[in-house]
Amino acid sequence: MAQYYSSKAIVLSAIKYGDTSRIVRLYTDQFGLISVLINSVSSKKSTVRSSMLLPLTLLEIIHTHKGNDKLDRIKEAKMDLCVWIISNNVSGKSMDDRTADFLDETELINTEIR
């Protein structure tokens, strides 16, 4: 039986995996940067909706934590706060994506320093 943890998380990115699944990179308050696999995002019965997976969305999640660069699973997710920034630069990349990329790179640098 897997052990579940409750955390607050910021969505950094979501990649489509198969027809209805997503691999999502999150920054959590307890574990830092984690990757989770979420199945059936498109399903009406899913606990995690695709609208929750936009960059910089704040979530309260209940998840497993396997560590060692393995994909975790989310049991439950609730939207804590949704941040909408309607701003585009010349390249067409939104402010949300640029900020998420920055947070991603910052975590990578912090990991390499440790």
N, C-alpha and C positions, 0 to 999 in steps of 0.2 A: 504494500500500500504506500503510495507516494505521500510525502509530507507537503502540506500547503502553507504558503506564507502570504500575508496580506501586506501590500506595498502601494505607495503612490508612485506613478510612473509618467514619464513624458515620452510620447511617440516620436521617434526620430525618423523612421522610414518603414515602409511596408512594400514587400515584393510579392507579386502574385505567384502562387505555387500550385500548379494544377488548375482545375476548373473553379473550385470554390474555396481553396485554402490560401493563406498568406503566411509569409515569414516576416515577422515584425521585430525591428530593433527598438528596444526601450531603454530608457535610463531610469533606474529605480532608486529610491531613497536608501534601501538596505543593501542592494547588491551591485549597484552601479550599472554598467552596460550589460544587458542580457538580450538574447535572441529567443523568440518564442514562435512556435508553430500553432496557428489557429486554423482549425478545420471548419468547414461549412459556414463561411462568413456570409455567403449569399443566401443562406437558408432563412426562412421566416422564424424558425425555432431557435436560431443561434443566439447565444448570450452575448456575443460580440458582433456588432454591426460594422459594416464597412465605413460608415461615417465616423466611427470612433477611431479609425486608423489613419486619420489625416495628420501630417506632421505638426508637432507641437501641441497636440491634444493632451490634456492632463487627465489621467485615469486613476481610479482606485481599482486594483486588481487583486485577485486571489490566484496564486500561481505556484507551480513546482519550481524548485531550483536544483538542478543537477550539477551545475558547475562544470569545469573542465571543457569549456567551449561546446557543450551539448545544447541542443534545442530544448527549451522548457515548454511547458503547456500552461495555458490559462484556463482556469475553471470558471471564473466569473469576472466580469469587468463592468464598471460603472463610470460614466463620464463625470469627471470632477469639475472641469472647466474647459471650454473650447475657446481657443484664441484664434481670432480671424484677423489676418493682416492682409488687406487688399492693396498690394503694392508690387509692381513688377519693374524690373530694370530692363535695359535694352536687350539683354540676352534672352529675356522671357522667363528666367528662373525667378520664382516668387520669393519674397522675403522669408516665408516659412521654410522653404527648401534651403536657402542660404544659411539661415540660423541653425537648422537641423544639421547641415553639413559641418558648420563650425563646431557645434557641440560634439559631433561624432569625432572630428579631428582632435579636439581638446582631450577627449577621453582616451584616444589612441596615444597621444603624447604623454598623458599622465600614466598610462599603463607601461610605456617604454621607460619612463623615469624610475618607476618603482622597481 
